[in-house]
């Protein structure tokens, strides 16, 4: 079995990373990864605008998924819907800090209340080129947890929930994205915004229908 498959934006980028990691197979086509018979877990660390498309497709093909945040709450909801449709597959967010002992000890949801009370957004700082030590330690712990989760079952794509119980789910990702978007709206309007978790996908023609109705009036 191959130790892994690497995808990159270009063949050169994928080849350099594969060589560095000692992985024999690399590609610039995402479908080559998703359809590879020896790929059981797809780790998605790409721009948020592409995350939903790859994550939903991977679950539909029967692959377990570990990914970063989606671009919007709507994208997050589509990922949640796919995860619910394939509950036998692993679908978690790649928040490495969740796997640190210090974070594992703080399992209360006080931070959710704190986020919901925030009205201002924090400006983005300079791009971080290297992972901080806590993130590296969390990443190491997360990889170990994933290994334990899959080694607990003989069947290749089966996994045990225990080792990855601290990982945030796609539902958690939807909640966080919803809060972030509410904070942004509040920052623009200067008013309090309700944090309402999406329960169904919005009608893409809703704004068009409203505009047509206004024109009739």
C-alpha positions in Angstrom: 0.0 0.0 0.0 1.3 3.5 -0.8 2.2 5.6 2.2 0.2 8.5 0.8 -0.6 10.7 -2.2 0.2 14.4 -2.5 -1.8 17.0 -4.4 -0.4 20.4 -5.4 -1.5 23.3 -7.5 1.1 22.4 -10.0 3.1 19.3 -10.9 6.3 21.0 -9.8 4.8 22.0 -6.4 3.4 18.5 -5.8 6.6 16.9 -6.9 8.8 18.9 -4.5 6.5 18.2 -1.6 6.3 14.5 -2.4 10.1 14.3 -2.6 10.5 16.1 0.7 8.0 13.7 2.4 9.2 10.6 0.6 5.8 9.9 -1.0 6.0 8.2 -4.4 2.8 9.4 -6.0 2.0 13.1 -6.6 -0.4 14.9 -8.9 -1.9 18.3 -9.7 -5.4 16.9 -10.3 -7.6 16.5 -7.2 -9.6 13.7 -8.8 -6.4 11.6 -9.0 -6.3 11.7 -5.2 -10.0 11.2 -4.6 -10.2 8.2 -7.0 -7.0 6.6 -5.9 -7.7 3.1 -4.6 -5.1 3.3 -1.8 -6.4 6.7 -0.4 -8.7 6.2 2.6 -8.3 9.5 4.3 -8.3 12.8 2.4 -6.6 15.7 4.3 -7.7 19.1 2.7 -5.5 22.1 3.4 -6.3 24.4 0.6 -7.9 27.9 0.2 -11.4 28.0 1.9 -13.1 28.7 -1.4 -12.2 25.2 -2.6 -12.7 23.3 0.6 -16.4 22.6 0.4 -16.2 21.2 -3.2 -13.4 18.8 -2.4 -14.8 17.7 1.0 -18.3 16.9 -0.3 -17.0 15.1 -3.3 -14.6 13.0 -1.2 -17.3 11.9 1.2 -19.5 11.0 -1.8 -16.8 8.8 -3.2 -16.5 7.1 0.2 -13.3 8.7 1.6 -12.8 9.9 5.2 -12.2 13.6 5.4 -10.0 15.9 7.5 -10.2 19.6 6.4 -9.8 23.2 7.2 -12.7 25.8 7.4 -15.0 26.5 4.5 -15.4 29.9 3.0 -19.0 30.6 4.0 -21.7 29.4 6.3 -23.6 28.1 3.2 -20.5 26.0 2.2 -20.2 24.8 5.8 -23.8 23.7 5.8 -23.3 21.7 2.6 -20.4 19.9 4.2 -22.5 19.2 7.3 -25.3 17.8 5.0 -22.8 15.5 3.3 -21.3 14.3 6.6 -24.8 13.5 7.9 -25.5 11.5 4.8 -22.4 9.4 5.3 -22.2 9.0 9.1 -20.0 6.0 8.8 -17.2 8.1 7.4 -14.9 10.3 9.5 -15.5 14.0 8.9 -13.6 16.4 11.2 -12.0 19.8 11.1 -8.3 20.1 11.3 -8.0 22.2 14.4 -4.7 20.9 15.8 -4.9 22.9 19.0 -7.9 20.7 20.1 -5.4 17.8 20.6 -3.1 19.6 23.1 -3.5 18.4 26.7 -4.2 22.0 27.8 -7.1 22.4 25.4 -8.4 18.9 26.0 -8.8 19.9 29.7 -11.0 22.9 28.7 -14.0 21.1 27.2 -16.6 23.6 28.4 -18.3 25.8 25.8 -17.5 29.2 27.5 -15.6 30.3 24.4 -18.8 30.0 22.3 -20.6 32.4 24.6 -17.7 34.7 24.4 -17.6 34.7 20.6 -21.4 35.3 20.4 -21.0 38.4 22.6 -18.2 39.9 20.4 -19.3 42.8 18.1 -16.0 43.7 16.5 -13.8 41.9 14.1 -10.1 41.7 14.6 -8.0 43.0 11.7 -5.8 40.4 10.0 -2.1 40.6 10.8 0.9 39.5 8.7 0.7 36.1 7.1 2.2 33.4 9.3 4.9 31.6 7.3 5.7 28.9 9.8 3.6 27.0 12.3 4.0 27.9 15.9 5.2 25.3 18.5 1.7 24.7 19.9 0.4 24.1 16.5 3.2 21.7 15.7 2.6 19.8 18.9 -1.1 19.7 18.2 -0.5 18.5 14.7 1.7 15.7 16.0 -0.9 14.7 18.5 -3.6 14.8 15.9 -1.7 12.5 13.5 -1.1 10.0 16.3 -4.8 10.1 17.2 -5.8 9.5 13.6 -3.4 6.6 13.4 -4.9 5.1 16.6 -8.4 5.7 15.3 -7.8 3.7 12.1 -5.6 1.0 13.6 -8.4 0.1 16.0 -10.2 -1.6 13.1 -9.0 -4.2 10.6 -11.2 -2.8 7.8 -9.2 -0.1 6.0 -11.8 2.7 6.1 -13.3 2.0 9.4 -12.3 4.1 12.4 -12.8 4.4 16.1 -14.3 7.6 17.5 -12.4 7.6 20.8 -9.0 8.7 19.7 -10.4 11.6 17.7 -13.1 12.6 20.1 -11.5 16.0 20.7 -11.6 16.9 17.0 -14.2 19.5 16.0 -17.0 18.2 13.7 -18.4 19.8 10.6 -21.2 21.0 12.8 -18.7 22.8 14.9 -17.2 24.3 11.8 -20.7 25.6 10.8 -21.2 27.1 14.2 -17.9 29.0 14.1 -18.4 30.2 10.5 -22.0 31.4 11.5 -20.6 33.4 14.4 -17.8 34.9 12.3 -20.3 36.1 9.7 -22.6 37.5 12.4 -19.6 39.4 13.9 -18.7 40.8 10.5 -22.3 42.0 9.9 -22.4 43.5 13.4 -19.2 45.3 12.7 -20.6 46.9 9.5 -24.0 47.8 10.9 -23.1 48.7 14.4 -26.0 46.7 15.6 -26.3 43.4 17.5 -26.8 40.4 15.3 -28.5 37.1 16.1 -26.5 33.9 15.6 -28.9 31.6 13.9 -27.5 28.2 12.8 -28.6 27.3 9.3 -31.1 24.4 9.3 -31.7 24.4 5.5 -29.8 25.6 2.5 -31.1 29.1 1.4 -32.8 29.5 -1.9 -30.2 30.8 -4.4 -33.0 32.8 -6.1 -34.2 34.5 -3.0 -32.6 37.8 -3.6 -33.7 37.8 -7.2 -37.3 37.1 -6.2 -37.2 40.0 -3.7 -35.9 42.3 -6.4 -38.6 41.3 -8.9 -41.2 41.8 -6.2 -40.0 45.3 -5.5 -40.0 46.2 -9.2 -43.7 45.1 -9.4 -44.6 47.4 -6.5 
